[in-house]
Amino acid sequence: MIGFLGGGNMAEALIRGLTLKGVQDLIFYDPSIERIKLLMEKYGAGFGGTNIEVIRRSSIVIIAVKPQIIDALIEEIKSEADESKLFISIAAGIRLDYLSKRLSSKRVIRVMPNTPALMGEGMTVISSSNDVSNEDLMKTREIFETVGKVLIMPEERMDPVTALSGSGPGFLAFIVEAMIKAGVNLGFSEEDASIMAIQTFIGTSRVFESGIKPEKLREMVTSPNGTTYAGLQKLKERDIEGVINDTLKCATQRAEELGRIKTQ
C-alpha cells in the first residue's frame, strides 16, 4: 500500500500517474473535504481518515505537505514511524538528516519534483543516504516515473536542482509572459499573442524531445543578418545569459537558506 500524507496537486499527480499504471493500493489523508471528494471519486483512492491511519496501513509513505507544516506533521506521526516503512518526502528544502532524525528511521528518501508532473511531464530528482537500499531507491524511481523523467543525485545537488528544474517552470513562464506582452506592444491582441507565444514554446519543446540540441535549433533558425540574428544580438547585448545564470544562482542560494532555517 502506498500512502499519501497530503492530497494536494502533487499528490494528485502521483495518484493519477500510478492509477494509469494499474496501481490500486493507494490511500491518502487530507483535511480538505473538497480534496477528499475529488481523489476518491476521480481516482478511486482510499481515504485513511487520519495521517496515523494512513501510516499504519502503508508500506510506502509519501510526505506530500508544504514545508511550513512539516514540523507539526512529523510530531503527529513520529510514534508510528519505524524501519518497516519507506518514507518519501516531496516537501521542498527539507533535508534527509532532519527527516531521518525525527522519524527515527534511515529509510528516508528526498524527492524534488516539479509542476509539469501535473501533466505527466515532470522532472524529478531523487536523493537518499547511503543507508537506503537499492530496492527502495528503485521503488521510488518507479513511482515518480509515472509522472515524467527521473534522475538520481546526491543530496548536495538538491539546492541547484530546486533552482533549475524546481523553479524552472516559473522562470520559463515569465519569459513566455514577456513574449506575450512584447507581442501586444507590436500590435497583436493579447489572445493572438498568447496563442503564438505559447504554441511556439510548446513546439520548441517538441523539437528538443526529438533529440535536437538547443544550440542546433538556434543555428537552424538563425540566418546570417536575418531577424533571429538581430534579436539574438540584442539578447547578447543585454547579457541575458548572465541574467539567467544569476537567476539560478539566486534561487540556489535561497534554497540553501531555507534548508538551513529548517534544520536549525
C-alpha positions, 0 to 999 in steps of 0.5 A: 500500500502506498500512502499519501500524507497530503492530497494536494496537486502533487499528490494528485499527480502521483495518484493519477500517474500510478492509477494509469499504471494499474496501481490500486493500493493507494490511500491518502489523508487530507483535511480538505473535504473538497480534496477528499471528494475529488481523489476518491471519486476521480481516482478511486483512492482510499481515504485513511481518515487520519495521517496515523491511519494512513501510516499504519496501513502503508508500506510506502509513505509519501510526505506530500505537505508544504514545508511550513507544516512539516514540523507539526506533521512529523510530531503527529506521526513520529510514534508510528514511524519505524524501519518497516516503512519507506518514507518519501518526502516531496516537501521542498528544502527539507533535508534527509538528516532532519527527516531521518532524525525525527522519524527515527528511521534511515529509510528516508528518501528526498524527492524534488519534483516539479509542476509539469508532473501535473501533466505527466511531464515532470522532472524529478530528482531523487536523493537518499543516504547511503543507508537506503537500499537499492530496492527502495531507491528503485521503488521510488524511481518507479513511482515518480516515473509515472509522472515524467523523467527521473534522475538520481543525485546526491543530496548536495545537488538538491539546492541547484536542482530546486533552482533549475528544474524546481523553479524552472517552470516559473522562470520559463513562464515569465519569459513566455509572459514577456513574449506575450506582452512584447507581442501586444506592444507590436500590435497583436491582441493579447489572445493572438499573442498568447496563442503564438507565444505559447504554441511556439514554446510548446513546439520548441519543446517538441523539437528538443524531445526529438533529440535536437540540441538547443544550440542546433535549433538556434543555428537552424533558425538563425540566418546570417543578418536575418531577424533571429540574428538581430534579436539574438544580438540584442539578447547578447547585448543585454547579457541575458545569459548572465541574467539567467545564470544569476537567476539560478544562482539566486534561487540556489542560494535561497534554497540553501537558506531555507534548508538551513532555517529548517534544520536549525 
